[in-house]
Amino acid sequence: MSIVPLSVVPPGTDFEISEFHSGRTHRKKLADMGVFIGTELRVCYGSNNDQIILCRCGDKFAIGRGMADKIFVKIKENSDGFFKKCKLKTEIK
């Protein structure tokens, strides 16, 4: 399982936060959103533009591409039951 920047993860992919290569301000913003090392998320929407939409158990939030470049993640190999433990269903449209 390799570690890659979040900015290169395609939509629909489940991943786990592995490392932050950013300053205290970015880590604080992520912590305020409930994102820590070990947090499991999914890329709901990503484009070559400025934002990447992440989702977790029915919640969606956006981060900028610059911040995504500084977040390193482990791609989940088998993500079939990834969100089954959530009470709310998350769908990718």
C-alpha positions in Angstrom: 0.0 0.0 0.0 1.7 3.2 -1.2 1.3 6.7 0.3 0.3 9.4 -2.2 -0.8 13.0 -2.1 -4.6 13.4 -1.7 -4.5 15.7 -4.8 -3.9 12.7 -7.1 -6.6 10.4 -5.7 -9.4 9.8 -8.2 -13.1 10.4 -7.3 -14.8 7.4 -5.7 -11.7 6.2 -4.0 -11.6 5.4 -0.3 -8.5 6.3 1.7 -7.0 6.8 5.1 -5.0 9.9 6.2 -1.4 8.9 6.7 0.7 12.1 7.0 0.4 15.9 7.0 3.2 17.8 5.3 1.8 21.2 6.3 2.1 23.9 9.0 0.2 24.3 12.2 -2.5 26.5 10.5 -3.5 23.8 7.9 -3.4 21.0 10.6 -5.7 23.2 12.8 -8.2 23.7 9.9 -8.3 20.0 9.2 -8.7 19.2 12.9 -11.6 21.6 13.0 -13.2 19.5 10.2 -12.5 16.3 12.2 -9.7 15.2 9.9 -6.8 13.6 11.7 -4.2 10.9 10.9 -6.0 7.6 10.6 -9.3 9.3 9.5 -11.0 7.3 6.7 -12.6 9.3 3.9 -13.7 9.1 0.3 -13.1 11.5 -2.6 -16.6 12.3 -3.7 -15.7 14.8 -6.4 -12.4 16.0 -7.7 -11.5 18.0 -10.7 -8.5 19.8 -12.1 -9.9 23.0 -10.6 -9.4 24.3 -7.1 -11.5 22.0 -4.9 -11.7 18.4 -3.9 -15.0 17.3 -2.2 -14.5 14.7 0.5 -17.2 12.7 2.2 -17.4 10.7 5.4 -20.6 9.0 6.7 -23.0 11.4 4.9 -21.0 14.6 5.6 -19.3 16.4 2.7 -16.7 19.1 2.8 -14.3 20.8 0.4 -10.6 21.4 0.7 -8.4 23.3 -1.7 -5.9 21.6 -4.1 -3.0 23.3 -2.3 -4.0 21.8 1.0 -4.6 18.4 -0.7 -1.1 18.5 -2.0 0.2 18.5 1.6 -2.0 15.6 2.8 -0.6 12.1 2.2 -3.0 9.1 2.2 -3.1 5.4 2.0 -5.5 4.1 -0.7 -7.9 1.4 0.6 -7.5 -1.7 -1.5 -10.9 -3.3 -0.6 -13.4 -0.5 -0.1 -16.6 -2.5 -0.6 -17.8 -2.2 3.0 -16.0 1.0 3.8 -19.1 3.1 4.7 -21.3 0.3 5.9 -20.4 1.2 9.5 -21.9 4.6 9.0 -25.5 5.2 10.0 -26.1 7.4 6.9 -25.6 6.2 3.4 -23.1 8.0 1.3 -23.6 7.9 -2.4 -21.4 9.2 -5.2 -23.2 11.1 -7.9 
